[in-house]
Amino acid sequence: MLKTLLSWAAHRHGRLAGLYRRVCRPDGYQWARWLARHGGLHAMGHDCFIVPNVTITDPAFLRLGDNVRLTGCTLFGHDGSVNMINRAYGLRLDRVGKIDIGSDVFIGHGAIVLPGVTIGSRVLIGAGAVVARDVPSNSVLVGSPARRICSLDELAARFSSETRDLPWADTIANRDASFDPALEPALRAQRVAHFFGTRT
């Protein structure tokens, strides 16, 4: 009952968001819906997935396309060092920038996107990458600073080939979507048996 009430208050009125996150533990789809309505983002497309531990410092400067997946990353819309420089030098500086993310983009855990960056569509940014420059569409980036290692088309082809060779490839082929709750227990058991054998 409490979870239902908290979820209703958070989604309907934008209230009790912190308590909603702690008690209800919304999934990435639920949190993205909350952000789209109450998070102050410039714009968000459809079918986005944003894990609640994502940090968005300046939501008004963030635009997301469709099918954007954010997992534990940080998106900076400003350069906080200017506050120190302003005080040290008696200046009045400002360093802010938009982050504009296209459609079909995944940004991995611990990745950092700096202000003023435009990320094209069909992009994968690996965990821990630091993105300080614009990213062209159909790219896979890793590292710090982030560097392009291949196109997303090439990565998808490689993953498809590898998936066909998995012992549980038939189970994957029978899923209704990327996640199928009915098949997950059997899939987990197949993976564990393959990784560790049948002994515990």
N, CA, C and O of each residue as an XYZ file, in Angstrom:
800
protein
N       0.819     -1.196      0.000
C       0.000      0.000      0.000
C       0.867      1.267      0.000
O       0.606      2.210     -0.747
N       1.908      1.271      0.855
C       2.807      2.427      0.932
C       3.514      2.660     -0.397
O       3.633      3.796     -0.855
N       3.983      1.575     -1.015
C       4.672      1.708     -2.300
C       3.739      2.263     -3.373
O       4.144      3.097     -4.183
N       2.508      1.806     -3.375
C       1.533      2.300     -4.346
C       1.275      3.785     -4.146
O       1.206      4.542     -5.115
N       1.132      4.200     -2.904
C       0.891      5.602     -2.591
C       2.092      6.470     -2.962
O       1.928      7.545     -3.539
N       3.290      6.008     -2.635
C       4.499      6.756     -2.977
C       4.675      6.869     -4.491
O       5.019      7.934     -5.003
N       4.440      5.778     -5.197
C       4.561      5.793     -6.650
C       3.561      6.767     -7.255
O       3.903      7.527     -8.161
N       2.324      6.747     -6.760
C       1.300      7.659     -7.260
C       1.697      9.108     -7.010
O       1.601      9.937     -7.915
N       2.143      9.428     -5.789
C       2.516     10.805     -5.448
C       3.705     11.277     -6.280
O       3.736     12.418     -6.742
N       4.666     10.406     -6.463
C       5.863     10.783     -7.223
C       5.530     11.022     -8.693
O       5.945     12.030     -9.264
N       4.788     10.108     -9.308
C       4.504     10.224    -10.738
C       3.427     11.273    -11.035
O       3.503     11.984    -12.037
N       2.449     11.359    -10.176
C       1.342     12.288    -10.436
C       1.725     13.739    -10.123
O       1.428     14.652    -10.894
N       2.392     13.934     -8.976
C       2.641     15.295     -8.509
C       4.127     15.655     -8.420
O       4.465     16.803     -8.132
N       5.018     14.686     -8.662
C       6.438     14.968     -8.563
C       6.939     15.071     -7.135
O       8.063     15.519     -6.909
N       6.141     14.673     -6.185
C       6.498     14.796     -4.771
C       7.107     13.509     -4.241
O       6.894     12.427     -4.788
N       7.862     13.650     -3.172
C       8.450     12.520     -2.444
C       9.348     11.664     -3.328
O       9.408     10.446     -3.158
N      10.041     12.288     -4.265
C      10.858     11.538     -5.221
C      11.971     10.745     -4.533
O      12.218      9.594     -4.892
N      12.636     11.342     -3.558
C      13.710     10.631     -2.853
C      13.196      9.407     -2.120
O      13.807      8.340     -2.171
N      12.081      9.562     -1.443
C      11.466      8.441     -0.729
C      10.977      7.389     -1.722
O      11.122      6.190     -1.487
N      10.401      7.841     -2.825
C       9.955      6.926     -3.886
C      11.132      6.085     -4.386
O      10.999      4.874     -4.562
N      12.271      6.717     -4.613
C      13.449      5.983     -5.100
C      13.933      4.958     -4.078
O      14.277      3.834     -4.441
N      13.962      5.344     -2.793
C      14.467      4.428     -1.762
C      13.517      3.274     -1.472
O      13.950      2.130     -1.329
N      12.240      3.566     -1.387
C      11.266      2.547     -0.979
C      10.796      1.706     -2.163
O      10.746      0.479     -2.071
N      10.454      2.351     -3.260
C       9.880      1.634     -4.404
C      10.933      1.059     -5.345
O      10.649      0.142     -6.115
N      12.135      1.592     -5.283
C      13.227      1.129     -6.139
C      12.764      1.001     -7.599
O      12.737     -0.098     -8.154
N      12.401      2.136     -8.210
C      11.883      2.070     -9.582
C      12.921      1.536    -10.547
O      14.119      1.765    -10.382
N      12.451      0.820    -11.557
C      13.378      0.360    -12.590
C      13.669      1.522    -13.536
O      13.116      2.610    -13.376
N      14.526      1.293    -14.509
C      14.942      2.355    -15.412
C      13.829      2.951    -16.240
O      13.862      4.142    -16.549
N      12.834      2.144    -16.611
C      11.695      2.670    -17.366
C      10.846      3.587    -16.486
O      10.427      4.663    -16.914
N      10.598      3.146    -15.250
C       9.791      3.948    -14.338
C      10.484      5.269    -14.009
O       9.843      6.319    -13.976
N      11.800      5.214    -13.765
C      12.518      6.432    -13.422
C      12.588      7.375    -14.633
O      12.499      8.592    -14.470
N      12.744      6.837    -15.817
C      12.739      7.673    -17.024
C      11.390      8.371    -17.178
O      11.343      9.543    -17.550
N      10.296      7.667    -16.898
C       8.974      8.299    -16.983
C       8.858      9.436    -15.974
O       8.296     10.490    -16.272
N       9.406      9.206    -14.752
C       9.371     10.267    -13.751
C      10.195     11.465    -14.228
O       9.740     12.605    -14.130
N      11.393     11.219    -14.739
C      12.240     12.309    -15.225
C      11.589     13.066    -16.380
O      11.674     14.292    -16.453
N      10.940     12.334    -17.277
C      10.290     12.979    -18.418
C       9.211     13.958    -17.953
O       9.006     15.007    -18.565
N       8.538     13.610    -16.883
C       7.439     14.455    -16.417
C       7.878     15.515    -15.414
O       7.391     16.645    -15.448
N       8.814     15.147    -14.504
C       9.148     16.038    -13.390
C      10.632     16.393    -13.285
O      11.019     17.168    -12.411
N      11.456     15.841    -14.155
C      12.901     16.000    -13.991
C      13.503     17.249    -14.597
O      14.692     17.507    -14.412
N      12.710     18.034    -15.319
C      13.206     19.292    -15.856
C      14.101     19.159    -17.080
O      14.792     20.112    -17.439
N      14.103     17.997    -17.727
C      14.914     17.820    -18.934
C      14.363     18.683    -20.065
O      13.161     18.938    -20.136
N      15.249     19.125    -20.942
C      14.791     19.902    -22.093
C      13.831     19.059    -22.935
O      12.767     19.533    -23.334
N      14.217     17.802    -23.205
C      13.356     16.902    -23.969
C      13.821     15.466    -23.785
O      15.000     15.203    -23.548
N      12.874     14.547    -23.899
C      13.181     13.123    -23.841
C      12.279     12.396    -24.829
O      11.068     12.617    -24.855
N      12.874     11.531    -25.639
C      12.115     10.741    -26.595
C      11.414      9.572    -25.934
O      11.243      9.544    -24.716
N      11.012      8.613    -26.740
C      10.251      7.451    -26.279
C      11.177      6.290    -25.922
O      12.303      6.202    -26.412
N      10.680      5.400    -25.057
C      11.327      4.134    -24.716
C      12.720      4.327    -24.130
O      13.635      3.564    -24.440
N      12.888      5.343    -23.284
C      14.178      5.557    -22.618
C      14.231      4.762    -21.320
O      13.201      4.453    -20.721
N      15.436      4.439    -20.900
C      15.690      3.641    -19.699
C      16.808      4.348    -18.950
O      17.942      4.396    -19.428
N      16.497      4.903    -17.772
C      17.479      5.651    -16.996
C      17.499      5.090    -15.583
O      16.537      5.237    -14.830
N      18.603      4.446    -15.235
C      18.741      3.873    -13.899
C      18.751      5.025    -12.888
O      19.369      6.055    -13.157
N      18.088      4.883    -11.732
C      18.003      5.988    -10.783
C      19.347      6.508    -10.257
O      19.389      7.600     -9.690
N      20.444      5.762    -10.426
C      21.735      6.267     -9.940
C      22.472      7.115    -10.975
O      23.633      7.463    -10.761
N      21.833      7.451    -12.079
C      22.409      8.366    -13.063
C      22.403      9.775    -12.475
O      21.427     10.191    -11.851
N      23.500     10.506    -12.680
C      23.597     11.895    -12.224
C      23.467     12.820    -13.418
O      24.239     12.729    -14.372
N      22.494     13.705    -13.360
C      22.279     14.720    -14.389
C      22.374     16.064    -13.684
O      21.449     16.462    -12.976
N      23.499     16.774    -13.874
C      23.719     17.990    -13.095
C      22.847     19.154    -13.541
O      22.451     19.977    -12.716
N      22.544     19.235    -14.824
C      21.787     20.371    -15.359
C      20.736     19.856    -16.340
O      20.937     19.917    -17.553
N      19.613     19.347    -15.820
C      18.634     18.702    -16.695
C      18.080     19.611    -17.792
O      17.709     19.121    -18.859
N      18.017     20.910    -17.558
C      17.464     21.819    -18.569
C      18.327     21.859    -19.829
O      17.853     22.251    -20.896
N      19.593     21.453    -19.707
C      20.510     21.483    -20.850
C      20.659     20.116    -21.505
O      21.571     19.915    -22.307
N      19.771     19.169    -21.174
C      19.878     17.802    -21.678
C      18.702     17.462    -22.576
O      17.543     17.646    -22.204
N      19.022     16.959    -23.772
C      17.987     16.466    -24.696
C      18.337     15.030    -25.069
O      19.466     14.736    -25.462
N      17.350     14.134    -24.941
C      17.521     12.715    -25.246
C      16.597     12.316    -26.388
O      15.444     12.744    -26.445
N      17.109     11.494    -27.296
C      16.293     10.937    -28.362
C      15.518      9.731    -27.872
O      15.290      9.587    -26.670
N      15.108      8.858    -28.789
C      14.373      7.641    -28.458
C      15.351      6.518    -28.108
O      16.469      6.471    -28.620
N      14.912      5.612    -27.224
C      15.671      4.412    -26.883
C      17.075      4.750    -26.391
O      18.062      4.166    -26.839
N      17.148      5.709    -25.458
C      18.415      6.049    -24.810
C      18.474      5.281    -23.498
O      17.520      5.297    -22.720
N      19.599      4.607    -23.253
C      19.794      3.801    -22.043
C      20.957      4.382    -21.259
O      22.086      4.391    -21.750
N      20.699      4.873    -20.033
C      21.727      5.461    -19.184
C      21.857      4.620    -17.921
O      20.871      4.385    -17.221
N      23.079      4.164    -17.629
C      23.296      3.279    -16.483
C      24.435      3.788    -15.619
O      25.603      3.577    -15.946
N      24.116      4.450    -14.531
C      25.116      4.857    -13.559
C      26.149      5.843    -14.081
O      27.259      5.904    -13.553
N      25.816      6.602    -15.086
C      26.754      7.562    -15.672
C      26.498      8.954    -15.091
O      25.545      9.167    -14.341
N      27.364      9.889    -15.454
C      27.212     11.282    -15.035
C      27.219     12.172    -16.262
O      28.110     12.073    -17.105
N      26.221     13.046    -16.361
C      26.108     13.989    -17.466
C      26.245     15.396    -16.880
O      25.361     15.870    -16.166
N      27.363     16.057    -17.191
C      27.645     17.393    -16.668
C      27.206     18.447    -17.668
O      27.592     18.391    -18.836
N      26.403     19.409    -17.224
C      26.021     20.527    -18.064
C      26.808     21.789    -17.759
O      26.597     22.820    -18.397
N      27.711     21.721    -16.792
C      28.493     22.898    -16.431
C      29.894     22.476    -15.996
O      30.136     21.311    -15.682
N      30.802     23.432    -15.981
C      32.167     23.229    -15.499
C      32.273     23.924    -14.148
O      32.372     25.149    -14.083
N      32.252     23.153    -13.081
C      32.267     23.703    -11.730
C      33.561     24.398    -11.348
O      33.595     25.136    -10.364
N      34.623     24.178    -12.105
C      35.901     24.814    -11.750
C      35.841     26.329    -11.882
O      36.647     27.024    -11.263
N      34.905     26.866    -12.677
C      34.856     28.322    -12.841
C      34.509     29.028    -11.543
O      34.870     30.191    -11.364
N      33.814     28.352    -10.631
C      33.511     28.974     -9.345
C      34.794     29.275     -8.579
O      34.926     30.347     -7.989
N      35.733     28.343     -8.585
C      37.017     28.569     -7.933
C      37.811     29.653     -8.659
O      38.401     30.524     -8.021
N      37.827     29.600     -9.999
C      38.574     30.586    -10.783
C      37.976     31.977    -10.594
O      38.708     32.956    -10.449
N      36.663     32.062    -10.596
C      36.012     33.354    -10.366
C      36.465     33.971     -9.051
O      36.805     35.153     -8.997
N      36.470     33.179     -8.008
C      36.852     33.695     -6.684
C      38.341     34.012     -6.622
O      38.737     35.036     -6.066
N      39.165     33.138     -7.191
C      40.619     33.336     -7.123
C      41.077     34.553     -7.921
O      42.013     35.241     -7.514
N      40.433     34.824     -9.046
C      40.881     35.888     -9.944
C      39.937     37.086     -9.991
O      40.182     38.038    -10.733
N      38.868     37.048     -9.212
C      37.919     38.152     -9.229
C      37.195     38.289    -10.563
O      36.877     39.400    -10.987
N      36.939     37.179    -11.215
C      36.301     37.185    -12.526
C      34.821     36.819    -12.415
O      34.334     36.447    -11.348
N      34.130     36.933    -13.532
C      32.734     36.504    -13.645
C      32.628     35.631    -14.885
O      32.136     36.069    -15.925
N      33.092     34.391    -14.766
C      33.110     33.461    -15.892
C      31.869     32.574    -15.874
O      31.218     32.411    -14.842
N      31.563     32.020    -17.011
C      30.459     31.066    -17.121
C      30.864     29.994    -18.123
O      31.269     30.308    -19.242
N      30.756     28.741    -17.729
C      31.075     27.636    -18.636
C      29.994     26.578    -18.493
O      30.066     25.711    -17.622
N      29.001     26.660    -19.351
C      27.926     25.678    -19.392
C      27.772     25.214    -20.833
O      28.248     25.870    -21.760
N      27.109     24.086    -21.013
C      26.888     23.587    -22.359
C      25.791     22.547    -22.367
O      25.499     21.918    -21.350
N      25.199     22.378    -23.512
C      24.154     21.372    -23.671
C      24.796     19.994    -23.829
O      25.961     19.866    -24.206
N      24.020     18.999    -23.535
C      24.341     17.628    -23.934
C      23.153     17.168    -24.769
O      22.019     17.122    -24.294
N      23.436     16.834    -26.006
C      22.389     16.477    -26.971
C      22.652     15.046    -27.431
O      23.635     14.783    -28.125
N      21.784     14.134    -27.048
C      21.979     12.705    -27.306
C      20.921     12.232    -28.295
O      19.727     12.439    -28.078
N      21.355     11.599    -29.378
C      20.453     11.089    -30.400
C      19.685      9.867    -29.931
O      19.562      9.628    -28.730
N      19.171      9.098    -30.870
C      18.376      7.905    -30.576
C      19.242      6.649    -30.629
O      20.278      6.617    -31.295
N      18.796      5.615    -29.914
C      19.480      4.317    -29.878
C      20.898      4.474    -29.341
O      21.876      4.136    -30.009
N      20.986      4.998    -28.111
C      22.272      5.276    -27.472
C      22.316      4.577    -26.123
O      21.345      4.605    -25.367
N      23.454      3.948    -25.825
C      23.709      3.336    -24.514
C      24.944      4.003    -23.927
O      25.976      4.104    -24.591
N      24.839      4.464    -22.671
C      25.990      5.032    -21.970
C      26.196      4.197    -20.711
O      25.321      4.129    -19.848
N      27.370      3.559    -20.615
C      27.658      2.597    -19.565
C      27.950      3.205    -18.207
O      28.118      4.416    -18.064
N      28.006      2.333    -17.220
C      28.208      2.703    -15.823
C      29.542      3.426    -15.646
O      30.571      2.993    -16.165
N      29.507      4.518    -14.915
C      30.725      5.263    -14.610
C      31.208      6.167    -15.728
O      32.194      6.883    -15.557
N      30.537      6.148    -16.863
C      30.931      7.045    -17.954
C      30.604      8.486    -17.565
O      29.674      8.739    -16.799
N      31.382      9.424    -18.105
C      31.176     10.845    -17.849
C      31.059     11.543    -19.194
O      31.906     11.374    -20.070
N      30.002     12.328    -19.347
C      29.816     13.149    -20.545
C      29.925     14.603    -20.099
O      29.195     15.050    -19.214
N      30.847     15.332    -20.723
C      31.120     16.707    -20.334
C      30.235     17.682    -21.103
O      29.663     17.316    -22.130
N      30.112     18.918    -20.620
C      29.229     19.883    -21.272
C      29.658     20.212    -22.694
O      30.842     20.194    -23.030
N      28.656     20.515    -23.519
C      28.918     20.911    -24.888
C      29.054     19.771    -25.865
O      29.476     19.980    -27.002
N      28.704     18.563    -25.447
C      28.886     17.373    -26.283
C      27.577     17.002    -26.970
O      26.509     16.995    -26.357
N      27.690     16.696    -28.251
C      26.580     16.121    -29.006
C      26.937     14.683    -29.341
O      28.007     14.410    -29.886
N      26.042     13.771    -29.013
C      26.238     12.348    -29.282
C      25.227     11.954    -30.350
O      24.023     12.131    -30.164
N      25.706     11.427    -31.456
C      24.827     11.031    -32.551
C      23.956      9.850    -32.184
O      23.931      9.425    -31.029
N      23.250      9.326    -33.149
C      22.375      8.166    -32.947
C      23.141      6.870    -33.181
O      24.154      6.842    -33.880
N      22.632      5.799    -32.578
C      23.233      4.464    -32.703
C      24.672      4.482    -32.186
O      25.625      4.199    -32.912
N      24.788      4.826    -30.901
C      26.092      4.968    -30.264
C      26.111      4.150    -28.982
O      25.126      4.108    -28.245
N      27.234      3.504    -28.723
C      27.475      2.814    -27.462
C      28.716      3.433    -26.840
O      29.770      3.496    -27.473
N      28.589      3.892    -25.592
C      29.715      4.446    -24.850
C      29.968      3.506    -23.683
O      29.099      3.300    -22.836
N      31.170      2.939    -23.646
C      31.509      1.929    -22.661
C      31.623      2.463    -21.242
O      31.753      3.668    -21.024
N      31.573      1.551    -20.283
C      31.690      1.892    -18.870
C      32.997      2.632    -18.616
O      34.049      2.244    -19.126
N      32.923      3.699    -17.825
C      34.105      4.441    -17.418
C      34.668      5.392    -18.456
O      35.666      6.060    -18.187
N      34.066      5.476    -19.627
C      34.578      6.369    -20.669
C      34.352      7.826    -20.262
O      33.393      8.147    -19.560
N      35.251      8.698    -20.715
C      35.094     10.137    -20.498
C      34.934     10.782    -21.868
O      35.856     10.771    -22.684
N      33.760     11.340    -22.110
C      33.424     11.898    -23.422
C      33.504     13.415    -23.344
O      32.691     14.059    -22.680
N      34.490     13.975    -24.027
C      34.719     15.417    -24.008
C      34.493     16.052    -25.374
O      34.520     17.276    -25.498
N      34.271     15.238    -26.398
C      34.062     15.740    -27.768
C      32.819     15.118    -28.366
O      32.314     14.108    -27.876
N      32.332     15.734    -29.435
C      31.166     15.193    -30.131
C      31.436     13.774    -30.615
O      32.565     13.423    -30.958
N      30.383     12.968    -30.634
C      30.477     11.566    -31.034
C      29.643     11.371    -32.298
O      28.442     11.643    -32.287
N      30.256     10.906    -33.384
C      29.466     10.684    -34.602
C      28.525      9.494    -34.450
O      28.760      8.598    -33.639
N      27.470      9.502    -35.232
C      26.529      8.382    -35.228
C      27.232      7.091    -35.612
O      28.282      7.102    -36.254
N      26.626      5.969    -35.202
C      27.123      4.627    -35.518
C      28.549      4.431    -35.021
O      29.442      4.059    -35.783
N      28.753      4.694    -33.705
C      30.082      4.599    -33.116
C      30.038      3.846    -31.801
O      29.036      3.861    -31.087
N      31.154      3.182    -31.495
C      31.378      2.570    -30.191
C      32.614      3.230    -29.610
O      33.674      3.220    -30.235
N      32.488      3.812    -28.402
C      33.593      4.509    -27.756
C      33.913      3.866    -26.419
O      33.018      3.440    -25.690
N      35.209      3.801    -26.105
C      35.664      3.312    -24.808
C      36.854      4.159    -24.368
O      37.482      4.835    -25.182
N      37.152      4.115    -23.083
C      38.382      4.690    -22.567
C      38.251      6.110    -22.048
O      37.194      6.737    -22.104
N      39.387      6.585    -21.538
C      39.473      7.930    -20.987
C      40.768      8.570    -21.458
O      41.835      8.210    -20.963
N      40.713      9.491    -22.384
C      39.503     10.004    -23.025
C      38.908      8.972    -23.976
O      39.605      8.099    -24.492
N      37.608      9.097    -24.192
C      36.907      8.130    -25.035
C      37.443      8.171    -26.464
O      37.699      9.237    -27.023
N      37.604      6.977    -27.038
C      38.051      6.879    -28.430
C      37.175      5.856    -29.145
O      36.694      4.895    -28.544
N      36.981      6.082    -30.429
C      36.138      5.202    -31.238
C      36.913      3.934    -31.558
O      38.059      3.999    -32.002
N      36.287      2.770    -31.331
C      36.953      1.496    -31.630
C      36.323      0.769    -32.812
O      36.975     -0.056    -33.452
N      35.066      1.069    -33.103
C      34.407      0.444    -34.250
C      33.054      1.106    -34.438
O      32.665      1.970    -33.652
N      32.342      0.705    -35.472
C      30.977      1.199    -35.661
C      30.022      0.330    -34.847
O      30.349     -0.800    -34.486
N      28.849      0.866    -34.566
C      27.838      0.077    -33.864
C      27.374     -1.076    -34.743
O      27.066     -2.152    -34.233
N      27.321     -0.868    -36.062
C      26.964     -1.949    -36.985
C      27.928     -3.126    -36.840
O      27.506     -4.281    -36.791
N      29.232     -2.820    -36.772
C      30.239     -3.881    -36.623
C      30.092     -4.604    -35.290
O      30.209     -5.828    -35.232
N      29.837     -3.856    -34.221
C      29.674     -4.478    -32.909
C      28.429     -5.365    -32.872
O      28.467     -6.468    -32.327
N      27.328     -4.884    -33.452
C      26.096     -5.685    -33.482
C      26.312     -6.983    -34.254
O      25.809     -8.030    -33.847
N      27.046     -6.930    -35.354
C      27.333     -8.140    -36.142
C      28.186     -9.112    -35.333
O      27.948    -10.319    -35.353
N      29.184     -8.579    -34.619
C      30.043     -9.449    -33.796
C      29.235    -10.090    -32.674
O      29.357    -11.290    -32.431
N      28.406     -9.297    -31.985
C      27.580     -9.841    -30.907
C      26.608    -10.888    -31.438
O      26.365    -11.893    -30.770
N      26.049    -10.672    -32.626
C      25.127    -11.653    -33.224
C      25.832    -12.970    -33.481
O      25.288    -14.037    -33.197
N      27.038    -12.898    -34.016
C      27.819    -14.107    -34.279
C      28.136    -14.842    -32.986
O      27.993    -16.062    -32.913
N      28.565    -14.110    -31.971
C      28.896    -14.722    -30.680
C      27.669    -15.338    -30.025
O      27.761    -16.399    -29.409
N      26.515    -14.675    -30.157
C      25.284    -15.182    -29.546
C      24.859    -16.500    -30.175
O      24.383    -17.393    -29.474
N      25.025    -16.634    -31.493
C      24.656    -17.886    -32.171
C      25.456    -19.079    -31.638
O      24.987    -20.215    -31.709
N      26.661    -18.830    -31.105
C      27.516    -19.905    -30.606
C      27.293    -20.234    -29.130
O      27.895    -21.178    -28.617
N      26.448    -19.483    -28.445
C      26.220    -19.729    -27.029
C      25.405    -21.000    -26.817
O      24.538    -21.314    -27.633
N      25.664    -21.736    -25.741
C      24.867    -22.935    -25.448
C      23.389    -22.619    -25.223
O      22.541    -23.490    -25.417
N      23.071    -21.413    -24.826
C      21.682    -21.016    -24.570
C      21.111    -20.161    -25.703
O      20.157    -19.412    -25.486
N      21.671    -20.260    -26.886
C      21.216    -19.457    -28.029
C      19.740    -19.700    -28.351
O      19.026    -18.765    -28.715
N      19.273    -20.954    -28.219
C      17.864    -21.244    -28.505
C      16.940    -20.535    -27.517
O      15.876    -20.048    -27.899
N      17.342    -20.478    -26.254
C      16.535    -19.783    -25.249
C      16.460    -18.298    -25.573
O      15.392    -17.692    -25.484
N      17.594    -17.711    -25.948
C      17.620    -16.294    -26.320
C      16.705    -16.053    -27.524
O      15.963    -15.071    -27.554
N      16.757    -16.933    -28.495
C      15.942    -16.770    -29.704
C      14.452    -16.840    -29.400
O      13.648    -16.286    -30.149
N      14.066    -17.509    -28.313
C      12.655    -17.663    -27.961
C      12.122    -16.572    -27.049
O      10.934    -16.565    -26.728
N      12.989    -15.638    -26.620
C      12.515    -14.556    -25.756
C      11.630    -13.605    -26.545
O      11.835    -13.391    -27.740
N      10.646    -13.039    -25.863
C       9.757    -12.061    -26.499
C      10.435    -10.717    -26.695
O      10.088     -9.970    -27.609
N      11.408    -10.404    -25.834
C      12.102     -9.117    -25.897
C      13.490     -9.307    -25.298
O      13.944    -10.436    -25.112
N      14.161     -8.197    -24.997
C      15.487     -8.287    -24.390
C      15.439     -8.960    -23.029
O      16.417     -9.570    -22.595
N      14.301     -8.849    -22.358
C      14.130     -9.473    -21.052
C      12.770    -10.133    -21.026
O      11.752     -9.474    -21.239
N      12.744    -11.428    -20.765
C      11.492    -12.180    -20.713
C      11.412    -12.864    -19.353
O      12.079    -13.876    -19.140
N      10.608    -12.335    -18.424
C      10.566    -12.882    -17.068
C      10.262    -14.374    -17.016
O      10.724    -15.066    -16.109
N       9.493    -14.878    -17.974
C       9.140    -16.298    -17.963
C      10.359    -17.176    -18.252
O      10.455    -18.290    -17.736
N      11.275    -16.689    -19.060
C      12.440    -17.497    -19.443
C      13.688    -17.220    -18.612
O      14.652    -17.983    -18.679
N      13.687    -16.144    -17.833
C      14.903    -15.751    -17.113
C      15.429    -16.810    -16.143
O      16.643    -17.010    -16.101
N      14.587    -17.506    -15.355
C      15.138    -18.525    -14.458
C      15.879    -19.640    -15.210
O      16.966    -20.048    -14.800
N      15.299    -20.127    -16.299
C      15.957    -21.178    -17.083
C      17.226    -20.649    -17.727
O      18.234    -21.355    -17.780
N      17.191    -19.433    -18.211
C      18.363    -18.831    -18.842
C      19.488    -18.648    -17.825
O      20.646    -18.945    -18.119
N      19.154    -18.164    -16.640
C      20.159    -17.997    -15.585
C      20.792    -19.340    -15.227
O      22.010    -19.434    -15.072
N      19.962    -20.380    -15.097
C      20.481    -21.709    -14.759
C      21.424    -22.224    -15.848
O      22.461    -22.812    -15.538
N      21.076    -22.011    -17.116
C      21.953    -22.439    -18.214
C      23.289    -21.698    -18.174
O      24.344    -22.297    -18.380
N      23.238    -20.417    -17.913
C      24.471    -19.626    -17.856
C      25.358    -20.063    -16.697
O      26.563    -20.244    -16.866
N      24.760    -20.233    -15.516
C      25.536    -20.638    -14.335
C      26.169    -22.004    -14.565
O      27.341    -22.206    -14.247
N      25.408    -22.939    -15.113
C      25.960    -24.268    -15.389
C      27.121    -24.181    -16.375
O      28.114    -24.892    -16.220
N      27.014    -23.332    -17.373
C      28.101    -23.177    -18.351
C      29.324    -22.527    -17.724
O      30.450    -22.962    -17.965
N      29.112    -21.478    -16.911
C      30.231    -20.747    -16.331
C      30.968    -21.539    -15.260
O      32.197    -21.519    -15.195
N      30.189    -22.252    -14.403
C      30.778    -22.867    -13.215
C      30.626    -24.378    -13.155
O      31.130    -25.005    -12.223
N      29.949    -24.976    -14.116
C      29.692    -26.407    -14.040
C      28.537    -26.675    -13.106
O      27.870    -25.747    -12.649
N      28.300    -27.926    -12.825
C      27.158    -28.274    -11.991
C      27.522    -28.337    -10.500
O      26.635    -28.381     -9.647
N      28.818    -28.340    -10.188
C      29.223    -28.366     -8.777
C      29.149    -26.979     -8.196
O      29.340    -25.987     -8.899
N      28.864    -26.909     -6.883
C      28.815    -25.611     -6.194
C      30.014    -25.438     -5.296
O      30.146    -24.409     -4.635
